[in-house]
Amino acid sequence: MKKPIYLDYNATTPHDPEVIAAMRPFFEEEFGNPSSSHYYGSKPKQAVARAREQVASLLNCQPQEIIFTSGGTESNNFAIKGCAAAFGHRGRHIITSQIEHPAVLEVCRFLETNDYDIAILPVDEFGRVSVDDVAAAIKPETVLISIMHANNEVGTIEPIAQIAQLAKKHDIILHTDAAQSVGKMPVDVNRLGVDLLSIAGHKIYAPKGVGALYVRPGLVPEKFMHGAGQEMAARAGTENVLEIVGLGMACEIAQRDLEKNMKHMQSMRDRLYAGLKKGCDPVKRNGHPQKCLPNTLSISFLGMAANRILDAIGTEVAASAGAACHSDTVKLSAVLEAMNVPLEWAQGTVRLTTGRGTTAADIDKAVQVICAAVKKIRPEG
Ligand SMILES: Cc1ncc(COP(=O)(O)O)c(C=O)c1O
């Protein structure tokens, strides 16, 4: 059976062959513990150090500012809970936004049950947080701001550098979840001016279950894992050498090929949008028209149910829904709700995301399949 065309690169990415090649020796031969001082520890130790350099180079920081984690979720938990615990004495007010991934929002909700005061900022129709809203939400007790760099569902890029200026002025720690932006656009921790930044390996062609947290020098969040002294004593546990090596290589490739990949993903995404607009109007694109990830197309089909479209195309195209429909009820994504996308559009929202492996032939076929399904299902109007 021919596999469906993959247009869900924001959910996860396939493993890059260069990543697999870099990891292979650590699977097959180099099993040593990087903390061992004998022969077997030496190559794994060097490999972890090299990976730290590769991640740091992509983010334009120093290797010692990178802590390896088990992924985007852990990096976000570490940053937010770690700062809440370490700096809670300075204040217990945290600012975040309505369109964060659950790996941020649920952490904040958890802290709320522990007497932290959480301000959840709204977004505009494009999914952008307003810098003025951030300024208005700041209180003397605000200790942390956590706003994502780019949204996973609609691709909107948030004004992090401007928020950073505010944070700096008020001496507030700033964290950003960059799980979706790293590898798809330039991400430089100094240009952004953030104190903490989360990344996830499986969004950049490395395996699932590995990630990293950038922590600005001088900032010491509470440890996320207590135990031995790995990761500069910030995150205990024997290093996941195999996957750390994969993440390092993925970052090296992301940096080396960024321009080429950005252009490619964007041209595939734009071809897809043009095809769908031509073939199955009325459609509506969600997210910011310019300040958007180059690969992300959140598209709504008027008066339709996203799950019916996905079911109809499922053997030929793999994509995600922006709304989950269960017979007579529709659960909209919190992101579309926050953007006030009208129900008749929101419930027919599909997220299509391109990647390095997407070809023009894939796009043309996907357009044909999606338009045929939409025409078949769309109620006569
Ligand atoms: C914006 C964002 N943050 C965090 C995560 C969670 O990352 P992980 O799957 O590595 O835990 C994701 C994954 O979907 C994401 O898109």
The ligand as an SDF file (V2000), in Angstrom:
LIG
                    3D

 16 16  0  0  0  0  0  0  0  0999 V2000
    4.6790   24.5460   20.7520 C   0  0  0  0  0  0  0  0  0  0  0  0
    4.9700   23.2100   21.3520 C   0  0  0  0  0  0  0  0  0  0  0  0
    5.4670   23.1380   22.5960 N   0  0  0  0  0  0  0  0  0  0  0  0
    5.7360   21.9670   23.1950 C   0  0  0  0  0  0  0  0  0  0  0  0
    5.5060   20.7800   22.5530 C   0  0  0  0  0  0  0  0  0  0  0  0
    5.7750   19.4910   23.2810 C   0  0  0  0  0  0  0  0  0  0  0  0
    7.0150   18.9570   22.8730 O   0  0  0  0  0  0  0  0  0  0  0  0
    7.3280   17.4020   23.1470 P   0  0  0  0  0  0  0  0  0  0  0  0
    6.4030   16.6320   22.2740 O   0  0  0  0  0  0  0  0  0  0  0  0
    8.7720   17.2460   22.7420 O   0  0  0  0  0  0  0  0  0  0  0  0
    7.1400   17.1510   24.5830 O   0  0  0  0  0  0  0  0  0  0  0  0
    4.9750   20.7900   21.2540 C   0  0  0  0  0  0  0  0  0  0  0  0
    4.6640   19.5230   20.5600 C   0  0  0  0  0  0  0  0  0  0  0  0
    3.6500   19.3940   19.9090 O   0  0  0  0  0  0  0  0  0  0  0  0
    4.6930   22.0410   20.6430 C   0  0  0  0  0  0  0  0  0  0  0  0
    4.1950   22.1220   19.4160 O   0  0  0  0  0  0  0  0  0  0  0  0
  1  2  1  0
  2  3  1  0
  2 15  2  0
  3  4  2  0
  4  5  1  0
  5  6  1  0
  5 12  2  0
  6  7  1  0
  7  8  1  0
  8  9  2  0
  8 10  1  0
  8 11  1  0
 12 13  1  0
 12 15  1  0
 13 14  2  0
 15 16  1  0
M  END
$$$$
